[in-house]
Amino acid sequence: MKKSFNGKLCDTNTSTLIAALKSSTDEVGIELYRTVRGVFFVFKYIKPHKEALQLLSKPEAMDLYESLPDQKLDYDETFDY
């Protein structure tokens, strides 16, 4: 999914997946991403009908990261780059 927020492009296909929470059937999920320019956003979905992208501040992304069980990158790699 792709969406622009005030000139900041958030694209799940070109951004780094940082952490996630998915149901066992992958029907419902929350995924935290970072763009190549360091913009954080969350992708939420309920298949097959609802999808949403939301821009996050760095502190909001840090809080969400700590609540998601499937962390793809470690904390320092995610927020101190």
ZAVO-174389 format. One record per atom (N, C-alpha, C): x, y, z. Coordinates in steps of 0.02 Angstrom, whole numbers, plus 32768, in hexadecimal, padded with zeros to 4 digits. Example, Ala and Ser with C-alpha at 12.3 -4.5 7.8 and 13.67 -1.06 7.14 Angstrom:
<zatis>
82947EE4818682677F1F818682947F5B818682827F90816282AC7FCB816582858002818A
</zatis>
This chain:
<zatis>
802B7FC68000800080008000802D803E8000801580727FE0803C80AF7FD9800F80EB7FE6802A811C800C8005815A8019803881918027802681CF801380508208801F803182348056805B824A80858046827780BB807182B580B7805582EC80A18079832C809D80BD8323807B80BD8300804380FB82F6801D812682BD80348112829A8069813882618082811782218069813981FE803B811D81C2801E81298186804C80F38164805D80F58128808680DE80EE805B810B80BF804E80FD8087802181158047804280E88018804E80FA7FDA806F81287FAF804481297FBA800381537F927FD6819C7FAA7FD481A97FE97FE581ED80037FE182098017802581E38011805A81F98023809E820F7FE480C482327FEE80FB824A7FB7812482177FA5815982037F66815B81D77F4D818F82007F4681CF81EA7F688203820F7F6A824281F37F39827581B17F37827B81917F0B82AC81497F008296812C7EC982B180E87EB9829B80C37E9082D080827E9082C880547E6582EE80207E4D82BD801D7E0B82B47FEE7DEF82847FC77DB682A57F887DAF828F7F617D7682A77F7D7D36828A7F6B7CFE82A77F867CBE82907F727CAF82487F3B7CCB82307F267CC181EB7F3B7CFA81BD7F5E7D2C81D97F747D6681B37F3A7D9081987F017D8B81B97EC57DB181A57EC67DF881C37EE67DFF81FC7EE97E3F821F7F327E4D82317F477E8B82277F8C7E9982387F9C7EE382417FD47EEE82627FF17F31826B803A7F2A825A80537F54822D80987F52821880B77F98821D80F07F9C823D81157FDB8245814D7FDD82128151801581ED8182801E81B881AA805D81C281E6805E81A18210809A819D822380A28153821980DE8139822C80EC80F4827880F680F0829380F980B482DB810580AB82EF814A80C482BF817780CB82CE81BA80E582C081C0813082B28188815182AA818981998264819B81B282338199818781EE81A8819A81CE816781B281AC816A81EC818B812F82088141813181F8812680F681EA80DE80F081DF80C680AA81F1808680A581FF8068806582108034805381DB8033801381CA80027FF7819B7FD77FC881C37F957FD481C37F657FAA81E77F367F8C81B47F257F4D81BD7EF77F2D818E7ECA7EFA81AF7E8F7EF481937E607EBE81A17E4A7EA6815D7E627E6B814A7E537E5181077E0C7E3781047DEB7E3F80CD7E027E5D808E7DED7EA580857DCF7EC580B77DAC7F0480AA7DCD7F4480C27DF67F4280F57E0F7F8181117E5B7F8381137E767FBA80FB7EBE7FC780FF7EC88011810E7EFB802181367F08806781467F52807281537F6B80AB813E7FAF80C1814D7FAA80FE81797FD6810381AB7FD7813D81D7801F815181E4802D819081D9806F81AC81E7807981AF823280B781A0824980C681A18291810381CD829E810381ED82D7813F821082ED817081DB830681AF81EE830F81E081BE832981CC81A4836E81B781D0839E81A181B683DF8165818683DA8136819483AE80FD816783A4811481248388814381268359815E80E9833C818480C0837181A880E2839D81CC80C083D3819C809C8402816680BD84148134809E843F81148062841E8102806983DE80E2803283BA81137FF883B38151800683A281847FD2839A81877FA683D881877FC58412818D7F9F845181507F73845F81177F84844080DA7F5C844C80D07F24841980F87F2483E480EF7EF183AF811F7EB683BB81047E7983BA812D7E3F83CC81607E28839781527E338358817D7E1B832381AA7E53830B81E27E5E832E82107E94831D82447E7C82EC82457E9A82B182727E86827B82B77EA4828282BC7EDF829E82FC7F0282A983027F1082F383407F13830D83467F248354833B7F6F835E83317F82839C831D7FC783AD83507FFA839383917FEF83A083C4801F838B83C78025834083C27FEE831C83C47FEE82D38388801482B78350801182DA8312803082C38312807B82CF83278091830B831D80D6831E835C81018322839680E3831E83D58109832383FB810A82E283D8810282AA83FD8101826A840781478251
</zatis>
